[in-house]
Amino acid sequence: MHSSRGFSLIELLIVVAIILIIAAIAIPNLLQSRMAANEASAAGSLHSLTSAEITYFNTYPTVGYSDTLGHLGGISPCTPSPTSACLIDNFLATATPGGTGKSGYYYLATGIITGGATYNDAYVIGAAPITVHSTGNRDFCSVNDGVLRSQNGSPGDSPVNALATCLAFPVTQ
């Protein structure tokens, strides 16, 4: 009498094929969800940076808005100063191009002197995906009007740091 234990090769192949079909359906949806989460995080981070810029402007009126993203953060334990304001987490303050980024995005903040001002009377904050179509699809920016703007990103984009460029982005709905 021949005893049969376990599964036949055909049964195992069928199970593996079913698992592969399910994975082929689920993985693209998972990646799309991850990109959407990264974009939501970038929009939230820009909102935090906008609040930090306003606070910085009111705290250091002779400087105006911060010169760089790093000036808004600071290494813990942080002592507030114009070059280390301790207004945002240092992880976000160091998420600049060439670094590790935050939630799939790089960030920049740039203080701008317009007209005859003697201090930074405007700013641009921008976020760009580290890898377009992988970590995110859209570039984001905001200026001192506080309005969030975005447009589809292109490979090799870096965060916006010019007023005119950001103002050309469509307003995010």
N, C-alpha and C positions, 0 to 999 in steps of 0.2 A: 504494500500500500504506500502510495506516494503522498507525503504530507506537504501542503502548500502554506508557507509562512511568508508574511510581508506582502508587498505589492509587486505587481508585474511591471516590467519596463514601460509598457504602453500606458498603464495607469499613472505612473510617475511622470511621464512625458506630458500627459494630458493636464495634470495638476500644475506642472511648471508652465505650460502654455497659457493656462487660465490666469496664473499669477502675473505673467508677463503682459498679458492683455490689460489686466486691471492697472498695472504700473504704468503702461503706456497712456492710459486715460488719466490717471491721477497726477503724474509728475508735472505735466504742463500747467495744470490748475494750481498745483502747489507753488510752482515758480512764479506764476502770475500773482498769486496772493502775496508772496514775499515781496515782489516789486511794489505792489500797492501799499503794503505796510511800510516799506522804506520811503515811499513818496509821502505818506502821511506823517512819518517821523520827520522828514525834511521840512514839511510845511509847519509842523509844530515847533521845530527848532528855530525856524526863521521868525516865528511869532515870539519865542523866548528872546531871540537876539534883538528884535525890535524893542521889546520892553527894556532889555539891558542897555541898549543905545540911549533910550530916553532917560533912564536913570543916570547913566554915565554923563550925559549932557548936563543934567541938573546938578550933579555932584561936582563936576570939574568944568565950570563955565568958561574958564580961560583957555581950556583945550577944545571944548565943544564936543562933538561926537568922537568916538575912539578912532585912533589911526589904523589899528589892526584888530583882528579877531582876538589875538593873544592878550591885548590890553583889557579885554572884558573878563578874562578868567584869572587864574592864578593857582600856583601849586599850594596844596594844603600843608601846613596851616597857612592861610592866606592873610596878609595884611593889606588892606585897601590902599592903593596909590594910583596915579594916572597911568602907570604901565602895568598894573596888576590890580584891577578893580574888584575882583572876587564876586562878580555879578552872575557868572555862568560857570557851570562845571568845567573843570580843566580838560576833560575828555572832549567836550565840544570845542573848547578854545584851541585845541591842538589838532582838530580834524581838518587840516588844510591840505592842499595838493602836495603830494610827495609823502604824506603821512599815512596813517591807517584809515582815516575817515571815520564816520559815525553812521551806522545803519545804511551802509552802501553809498554814502554821499560825502563829498568834500565841501567845505564851507570857506568863505572869505568875507571879511568885513573891512570896508575902506572908508576912512574919513576924508571928506572933500572940502576944500576951501573954494567957495564960489565968489564971484564979484570982487569986491574990495575988502572982504572979511579978513580978520587976523586970526581966526580960529576955524575949526572944522564946523561949518554951518550946514552941512549935508552929509549923508552917508549912503553907501550901497552895501547891502548884504546879499550874498548869493550862495546857491547850493547847486552842485552838478553831480550827477551819478558817477561813481567811480568807473563803472563799465555800463555804457548805454545798452539797453535791451537785456541787461542781466541783473543789475542792482537797481535800476530805475529807468524810466523813459523820459522824464521831464526835468528841465532846468528850472529853478525857482529863483526869484529875487524880490527885494523890497527896498524902497528908499525911505527918506524921512517922512513921506506921506503915510506910511504904515500899510499900504495896500500890497497884498501878495500878488505877484505876477508869475506866470509860468509859460513855457513853450516846450515843444518837443526837443529833446536833446539830440546831439550828433556825436558820433564817436570822437574822442579827443577833446570834448568841451571842458573848459575850466569854469569855476564859478564867476559870475559877472562881477566886475568891479568898476564899472563906469555908469554914471547917471543916465546918459542918453541911451545906452544899450539896454539897461533895465527898463527904462520908461517905454521902450519899443516893444517889450513883451506884452502879450495880452493879459488882462486882469483875470485872475483865477476865480472861477465861480464856485 
